[in-house]
């Protein structure tokens, strides 16, 4: 299949009734869809700022979690010899720095976006600053071409990687995006019939509508049936505002397409 440049799937969702674009990750139409974080809206109506106890508990738990080792297995696999002295290698140091950030995110995942921002600014930002400073000081300190490329990649994307510190709706990672695009990547060979730009655009449009419906809690079949039944009879040229009634988060759609 010929790759179509500049064609994307967009997965949009609503947060307290308003369309939020946030910082969606874009994936080419031949590979998948884009997504915003659907897991944060439930806490949207919580209090604006966390108290000192919440921040203190978050910090203590995050530090504890970052140091814990999983011993849940019945038998532990011993380290290979080549990993016995790996603790001070650059990859392990980087991983340990990042683990601390993940530990903080785990503790605040149920908090409101505003609370997340406050704790991220107080606790995650110093760790982020330290991480990028460490990357800059070590980017030329390795003879490994792969590590050099990794450092370069991180530093080239520093601005984007920092955005989650300032917006509680943005997740730290793109794990949600990866989960959402999985059905498309596993079924890619079934779409070889999209041998033209217009075919790929049609597929992108269809998957965007379906995934947007799913992200807003709708039954995709009911949603498609509804818009195909009612939209053709609407005069959208004279009354373009009517389209709002057929968006996935409208009261009419939410009532009839669950």
N, C-alpha and C positions, 0 to 999 in steps of 0.2 A: 504493500500500500504506500502510495506516495504521501510523504508528510506534508501537511498543509500549514504553511507559515502564518502566524498571527491569528489563528482561530482558537478560541478558548471556550471551555464550558464554565459557566458561572453558577455557583450555588449561593443563593442569597437567602437570608433569614431575617426575621423581625425581632427586635428587642424592645419590649414595652410598646409595641404598636408602630415603631418607626423603623424604616429600612436602614440597616447599618452595613456599610461596606467594609469598615474596619481596615484590615490589611490582608485581603484575600490572597492566597497563594494561587498562582496561575499555572495550569498545566495544559499542554497543547492538546488540541482536539483529538489527535491520534492516540493519546495516552490516557486521558482522564478528565477530572473536573476540578474546579476550585471550590474552596470551602472557607467559611468563617467559623469561629468557635461556637458550637451549639450548646456547650455544656455550662456556660456562665449565666445565662439569662434567668435561671431559677432563683438566683440570689440577688437579683437586681434591685429588689425593694428593701433590702436590709439597710441597717444604719450606715451612715457615711464613713465613719472612722472607727477603727478598732481601739479598744482601751489598752492601757499599758499592760494589763495581765495577759491579754490576747497576744500582744507582741512578744512579751517575755516567754510565754509558753511556746509560741511558734519558734522562737530562736532556739530555746533549749531542745525542743523536739527535733528540729531540723539538724542541729549539730549531732544529736544522738543518733538519728537515723542515718546520717552520712557516714557514721563510723561503724555501724552495725554490720555484721556478716551473717548471711543466711545459712543457718545450720538445720534447715527443715528436712533435708534429705536423711535417709536412714544411714547412708554411708557417704563419707566425704571423699572426693577425688583429690588425690595429692597433686601438687603442682608439678608440671614438667620441669626438668632441670634448667631449661633455658629461661624459666620464669622465676626461679628462686631469688634472683637478685634484680628483679624488674621494678621494684618499688620506686627507685629513683630515676627511672627512665622517663623521657619526655611524655610519651603516650599515657603512662600510668599517672604521672603528675597531673596532666590535663584532665584525665578521667576523674580523679579525686576532686579536683576543683569544680568540675561540672556536677558531680554527685551532690555537692553541698547545695547547689542551686535547685536541683530536682527535689531535695529533701524539703526545702522551703516551700516549693510549689505544692508538694503533697499535703503539707500542713494547712495551706490556705485555699485549697481547691473548692471548698464549700462556702467561702466568704464572698461578699458582694464585690463587684469590680472596684469600687472606691476603696474598700478595705485592702484589696489585693495591691493596689497601687501604693498605698501608704506603707505597707509592709515591704513591698519590693524596693521602694526607695530607701527605707531604713536598713534593710538587711541584705537584699540581693544586689543592689547597686554597688556597694563596696566590693563584693565578690566579683562582680562583672568587671569593675575597674581594674581589680588585681589580675583577673584572667587576661584581659587584653594587654595590660602592661607586661605581663609575663610572656605573652605571645610575641610582642614586639621585641623583647629583649632576647628571645630565643630563636627568632625566625632565621637568623644567619648562623646559629650555633650548632647546626646539625649537618652532617654530610649526606643524610638520607634525602633523596629527591622527593619521595612521597611525603615525608614530614614537611619539607620545605613548601610543597604545594598545599598541604593542609594549613600551614600557618598563613600562607598567602591568601587562601580562600577565606579563612576566618577574618583576617584583617580587612580584606576587600569588602566584606559584608558586615562590618562592625556596626554601621549606622542602623541597618535593618534589624540586626540581632538584638539591639538595645531597645527597640520599640516597645517590647512587652513591658518594660519598666514604667512606661508612662500611660499605658492603656490597659485597664483591668479586663477588657473584653478579649484582648489578644493572648493566646496561650504561649507558653514558653517554647513549645515545639510544634511541629506540623504533624504530629501523630494522627490527629483527626483527619487531616487531608489524606494521609496515607491509607487510612482505613476506608475512607469514602471512595478512593479511586481504585481500590483493589478489584471490585467486580469488573471494571473496564479493562484493567490490565490483564486479568486472567481470561477475558473473552475476546481479546484483541484479534485473534485469528478468525473469529466469526464475522468480522466486519470488513473483510477484504472487498466486499461489494461496493464500498465507498471509494470508488476509483476516481472520483472527481472532487473538485473543490466544493461544488454545490451539494454533493452527497455528504461530505464531511460536515458542512455547515448545518445541514438538516439533522444529522445525527447529534451534533452538538446542541442544537436547539431542543430536540426531543429529550435528551438526557438532562439538560439544564432544567426543563420544566418538571420532569419527574423527580429529580433529586431535590429541587427546591420544595416541592410538595411534601416529600418525605421529611425534610428538615423542619418543616412547620407543622408536623404532626398530622398530615392528611393521608387519606387513602389515595394513592396515585390514580387508580382506576376511576374512582368517584370524581376526582378533580378533573381528569381529562374528559370524562363524560359530561360533566357540568359545563365546562368552558366550550366544548364542541357543540353542546346543545343550545346554549344561550348567546354566546358571543357572535355567531354569524348574523343574528337578527338585530344587533345593536349598530347604531349609526355613530361609529367612533370618530368619523371626520368632523361632524358637527358637535359632538359631545365627547371629546377625548377623555374627559374625567371619568367616564363610565368604566374605563379599564381598571380603575382602582378597586371597583367592587369585585373584580375577578382575580385579584392578586391573592396569593395563598394565605395572607394574614388578615384579609378583610373579614368582617363579621359574617357576611353572607356565606362566604366560602368555608369559614371555620365551623359554621353551624350545619352546613349541608354535606361536607366532604370528609368528615372524620371516619 
